[in-house]
């Protein structure tokens, strides 16, 4: 059985095309790693902001999180 990648469900957006062009110009392994780190920091910050917003919206406290972390699974 041969592997066939799934066809994209939507056309690439402007950012995706820009990233493909950037990688097409050639980058060192160190540059690729640094770019990955930048993207991870960016998305990590966005996730933290969303988690904080959701927690604040629901009125969760540190005690609520402690209870969740310590309850038997």
C-alpha positions in Angstrom: 0.0 0.0 0.0 1.5 3.4 -0.9 1.2 6.5 1.2 -0.7 9.3 -0.4 -1.0 12.6 1.5 -4.4 14.0 2.0 -5.3 16.9 -0.3 -5.6 20.2 1.5 -9.1 21.1 2.3 -8.5 24.8 1.8 -6.0 26.9 -0.2 -2.9 28.0 1.7 -3.2 31.4 3.4 -0.8 34.3 3.0 1.3 33.3 6.0 1.7 29.7 4.9 2.8 30.8 1.4 5.3 33.2 3.0 6.8 30.5 5.2 7.1 28.2 2.2 9.0 30.9 0.3 11.2 31.5 3.3 12.1 27.8 3.5 12.6 27.7 -0.2 15.6 30.1 0.1 17.5 27.7 2.2 18.1 28.0 5.9 20.7 26.4 8.2 19.6 23.9 10.7 20.2 26.5 13.4 18.0 29.1 11.7 15.2 26.5 11.3 15.5 25.6 15.0 15.3 29.3 16.0 12.3 29.9 13.8 10.6 26.9 15.4 11.4 28.2 18.8 9.9 31.6 17.9 6.7 30.0 16.7 6.4 27.8 19.8 6.9 30.9 22.1 4.3 32.8 20.1 1.7 30.0 20.3 2.5 29.2 23.9 1.8 32.9 24.9 -1.5 32.8 23.0 -2.5 29.6 24.7 -1.6 31.0 28.1 -3.6 34.1 27.4 -6.6 32.0 26.4 -6.3 29.7 29.4 -6.1 32.7 31.7 -9.2 34.3 30.1 -11.2 31.1 30.3 -10.2 30.6 33.9 -11.1 34.2 34.9 -14.4 34.0 33.0 -15.3 30.9 34.9 -14.1 32.2 38.2 -11.7 29.3 38.9 -9.3 29.7 41.9 -6.0 28.1 42.8 -7.9 25.8 45.1 -10.1 24.6 42.2 -7.0 23.7 40.3 -5.4 22.0 43.3 -8.6 19.9 43.7 -8.5 18.9 40.0 -4.8 18.0 40.1 -5.2 15.9 43.3 -8.4 14.0 42.7 -8.1 10.4 41.8 -8.4 9.5 38.1 
